[in-house]
Amino acid sequence: MADTSQAHSRPLPRRSALWRALRISRAFIGFVCWWGWHRGVMRCDDQRAAEHFAALLQRLGTTFVKLGQHLSLRADLLPEAAQQALARLQDHVGAFPSQQALQAVESAFGRCCSRLFARFDLAPLAAASVAQIHRAALLDGTEVIVKIRRPGAAEAVASDMRILHMVATVAQALLPPLRRWGLVAIVDEIAGNLRLEMDLAREARFVRRFADAWRGSPDIVIPDVIDGLYTPSVMVQRFSSGVRIDAVAAPEREACARRLVDSYVTQLFEHGLFHGDPHPGNLFVVADGRVCLHDFGIVGRLDRRLRRALTAFALAFVEQDADWVVDAWLDLGLVGNQVERRAFLPVVQSLLAEGAERPLREWSLPAALGRLVAAGRSQALRLPTDLLVLTRTMLLLEGTVRALAPGFSIFETLSRHAAAGSMHQAPQHEASKRLAFEMGSAASDLSALVARRLHGALARERLFEIAIVPDARLQEGVERASRRVALALVTLGLYIASSLLMQHAVGPQWGGMPLLALAGYALAIRFTFSIAGGHARR
């Protein structure tokens, strides 16, 4: 009987997956039909269509809420109304049973909870779509939190993304105009990001890196993970008491905002690794006033080149230098090499003109990035994942800071760091800040360049070497010119030899002239016409 029951139960997941695929396909086909009708007949505006699409994603559940949140960053694909509607999507999920939480912990570590913890609170401290958090105490009395991935969440997301990949593939095949948007590539990119977000062992490694980087800081604290107590599905981290950053007393808010923004200047422009989810639910203030960062499921990276370009971009905005803003924007590498620089200059000039009419605290760097992304939709724009995370982070940071201290200016903070020289070789002299910045950047690269040349000299026993990349047409031209030079030398030799033969009447003669000299002249004249003809054709 048991075997029969198991045999009957096996097809259920396949039927469930098929039903889920049909539900997802029906939802998207229904939206396309609705949008086509209301767009063509009812003249529906972008705002209403965006709200309808956001509601559809909310009904489809966690995977599609996350999908919408990722799409809300794509200024290169969606209008502003759609981005705003998708950004408001939130996870509405309840906590899963505490018994499942205990089973997940024991399965992850292979030990009974009583051998891991002196106390484990069954009531969750917080719950979200990816994981929920329980408070506990280790056997030595250390207070900790236990982050447990929602059972079946990773498998459900993977299944939904496979279905969505299939839907996108079919849609591109049936509607060729959709191919230019790269729907399948977008789905695959989001699927990869969600898969990383589900891995709590990866998050634990980031927590350790941030905790080490900020250890001993008077402004920022990161609760460290517990050695040996993290797996892809469960992570144990030190407990840090405090209040949400948006719940601190009014007199302390501006100081908290300053500490938070200062920390992000350091993360972005010095460390190159930054916390990617700075909304108030992940930011706490502990008793000594330090800001505590939680939830490192989303972390962004900026390599040295991107840090330099971003520094230049921020400084250019502070300096209100339109040409510098455009150059820094292009240096970020978001557009192809054949981009029309003139497409961005009017947009930047408009942005700076608008900014000049408003107080500095109302300037928005994320809004400026969004405007430039929108301007590049026709310029082969491409948005790497880390820059998408950066855009999202800056939007969240700006919203958090404005809610915390409306009078606080992020741009003033950037100016202060620039003046202090803490933004990657930022200039200190007031005049010609761009020149000083570029010279400082070049100087910082000089040592690395000399080191590479020296290494090459030691390896090849030559101090300087010029590498020339061969070009087929250039090589063919050089060979053709070489042949003409050789032929010209032969022709010159024939003229000289024939003149000597003619002068000394060497050999048989015809009409009183040496035949060998006449033959030499004839051949030299033939070669002369060949050289002249080849030059004319070139």
C-alpha positions, 0 to 999 in steps of 0.5 A, spaced: 500 500 500 505 504 501 508 503 494 502 504 491 501 511 495 508 513 493 507 511 485 500 515 485 503 521 489 509 522 484 505 525 478 502 531 483 508 535 482 508 535 475 501 536 474 502 542 479 507 545 475 503 544 469 497 548 472 502 553 475 505 554 468 498 555 465 496 560 470 502 564 469 501 564 461 494 565 462 495 571 466 500 574 461 496 573 455 490 576 459 494 582 460 497 583 453 490 582 450 487 588 456 493 592 454 492 592 446 485 593 447 485 599 452 491 602 448 488 602 441 481 603 443 480 606 450 487 610 449 489 608 456 495 611 459 501 609 462 500 609 469 493 605 469 497 600 465 503 600 470 498 599 476 494 593 472 501 590 471 503 591 478 497 588 480 498 582 476 505 580 479 502 581 486 497 576 485 502 571 482 506 571 488 513 572 491 517 570 485 513 575 481 513 580 486 521 580 486 521 580 478 517 586 479 522 589 484 527 588 479 524 591 473 522 597 477 530 599 476 530 598 468 529 605 466 532 603 459 526 599 458 520 602 462 517 609 462 517 612 469 510 611 471 511 603 470 518 603 474 514 607 480 508 602 480 513 596 480 517 599 486 511 599 490 510 592 490 511 589 497 511 581 499 505 580 503 506 573 506 505 570 513 510 566 518 511 559 516 510 554 522 515 554 528 516 546 527 518 547 520 523 552 522 526 547 527 526 542 522 530 546 517 535 548 522 536 541 524 536 539 517 541 544 515 546 543 521 545 535 522 544 536 530 538 537 534 536 544 536 537 543 543 545 541 542 546 548 538 542 553 542 540 554 550 534 557 547 530 558 541 524 562 541 518 559 537 515 566 535 519 569 529 522 576 530 520 577 523 518 574 516 519 575 509 518 572 502 525 569 502 526 567 510 524 569 517 528 570 523 528 567 530 531 569 536 535 564 540 541 564 545 547 559 544 550 554 549 555 559 552 549 565 552 551 569 546 544 572 544 543 571 536 538 571 531 537 565 526 535 566 519 531 561 516 530 560 508 522 559 507 521 551 506 520 550 498 522 557 496 528 556 492 525 550 489 518 555 487 522 561 485 527 556 480 520 553 477 517 559 476 523 562 473 523 556 468 516 557 466 517 565 465 523 563 461 519 558 456 513 564 456 519 569 454 521 564 449 515 563 446 513 570 446 519 572 442 518 567 437 511 569 436 512 577 436 519 578 433 519 586 435 520 583 442 526 580 440 530 587 441 528 588 448 532 581 449 526 578 454 529 571 455 536 575 457 532 579 462 529 573 465 535 569 465 539 575 469 533 576 474 533 568 475 540 568 477 540 574 481 534 571 485 538 564 486 544 568 489 539 572 494 536 565 496 543 563 498 544 564 505 551 562 506 553 567 500 550 572 505 554 570 511 560 571 507 558 578 505 556 579 513 563 577 515 567 581 510 562 587 512 563 586 519 571 586 518 571 592 514 567 596 519 570 593 526 571 598 531 568 604 527 565 609 531 559 610 526 557 603 523 556 596 526 555 590 523 553 584 527 558 578 525 556 571 523 557 565 528 563 561 525 560 554 523 553 556 523 551 558 516 549 554 510 545 555 504 538 555 508 540 557 515 544 563 518 546 564 525 548 571 526 549 575 533 543 579 535 544 587 536 539 590 539 536 597 537 531 601 534 529 602 527 532 608 524 526 612 522 524 611 529 529 615 533 528 621 536 528 627 532 534 631 535 538 625 533 535 624 526 540 628 522 546 625 525 544 618 523 543 620 516 550 623 516 553 617 519 549 613 514 551 617 508 558 617 510 558 610 510 555 609 503 561 614 501 566 609 504 563 603 501 562 606 494 568 610 493 573 606 497 571 599 499 567 598 492 562 593 496 556 596 498 550 594 502 544 594 497 538 594 501 538 600 505 531 601 507 529 603 514 527 596 516 534 594 515 537 600 518 537 600 526 540 605 531 544 602 537 544 605 544 551 608 543 548 612 536 551 607 531 547 605 525 547 597 524 546 594 517 542 588 517 540 583 511 546 582 506 542 578 501 543 584 496 550 586 495 553 590 489 560 591 487 564 597 483 571 595 480 576 601 480 574 603 473 567 604 475 569 607 482 573 612 478 567 614 473 562 614 479 566 619 483 567 623 477 560 623 475 558 625 482 563 631 482 561 633 476 554 634 478 557 638 484 561 642 480 555 643 475 560 642 469 555 639 463 561 636 459 564 633 465 558 630 467 557 627 460 564 624 459 563 621 466 557 618 464 560 615 458 566 612 462 561 608 466 561 604 460 553 603 459 553 605 452 557 602 446 563 606 443 559 608 437 554 613 441 553 620 439 555 624 445 551 630 443 545 625 445 546 626 452 549 633 452 542 637 452 539 632 457 545 634 462 544 641 461 537 641 462 538 637 469 543 642 471 539 648 469 533 645 473 538 643 479 540 651 479 533 653 480 532 648 487 536 648 493 542 643 494 538 638 498 533 637 493 538 635 488 537 627 486 543 623 483 538 617 482 533 621 478 539 624 474 542 617 472 534 615 471 534 621 466 540 619 462 538 612 462 532 614 459 536 618 454 540 612 452 534 608 450 536 609 442 543 609 444 545 601 445 544 602 452 546 596 456 546 596 464 550 591 468 547 588 474 552 591 479 550 598 476 542 596 477 544 594 484 547 601 485 541 605 482 536 601 486 541 602 492 541 610 491 534 610 490 533 607 497 538 611 500 535 617 498 528 616 500 531 613 507 535 620 508 529 624 506 524 621 510 529 621 516 532 628 515 528 632 510 533 638 510 539 633 510 543 634 503 546 628 500 550 633 495 553 637 501 556 631 504 559 629 497 562 636 496 564 635 503 568 628 502 570 631 495 574 637 499 577 632 504 580 628 498 576 622 501 573 620 494 578 617 490 584 622 489 578 628 489 581 635 488 583 639 494 584 646 490 578 650 488 580 652 481 580 647 476 577 641 480 576 637 473 583 638 471 586 636 478 581 630 479 584 627 472 591 628 474 590 625 480 587 619 477 593 619 472 598 619 477 594 613 481 595 609 475 602 611 473 605 606 478 601 600 476 603 602 469 611 603 470 610 596 474 607 592 468 613 595 464 618 593 468 615 586 469 615 586 461 622 588 461 625 583 466 621 577 462 623 579 455 630 583 457 627 589 453 625 595 457 620 598 452 617 595 446 611 597 442 606 592 440 603 594 433 596 590 432 596 588 425 591 591 420 590 586 414 589 592 409 595 596 412 599 590 411 597 589 404 599 596 402 606 595 406 607 589 401 605 593 395 609 599 396 615 594 398 614 591 391 614 598 388 620 600 391 624 594 389 621 594 382 623 602 382 630 600 384 631 594 379 628 599 373 634 605 376 639 599 375 637 598 368 637 605 366 644 606 369 646 599 365 643 601 359 646 608 359 653 604 360 652 599 354 650 605 350 656 609 352 661 603 350 658 600 344 658 593 348 655 587 344 652 586 337 649 593 334 643 595 330 643 601 326 649 603 330 646 602 337 648 596 342 642 591 342 643 590 349 642 597 351 636 598 347 633 592 350 635 594 357 632 601 355 625 598 353 625 593 359 626 599 364 621 603 360 616 598 361 617 597 368 616 605 369 609 605 366 608 599 371 610 603 377 606 609 375 600 605 373 600 602 380 601 609 383 595 611 380 591 605 382 592 606 389 
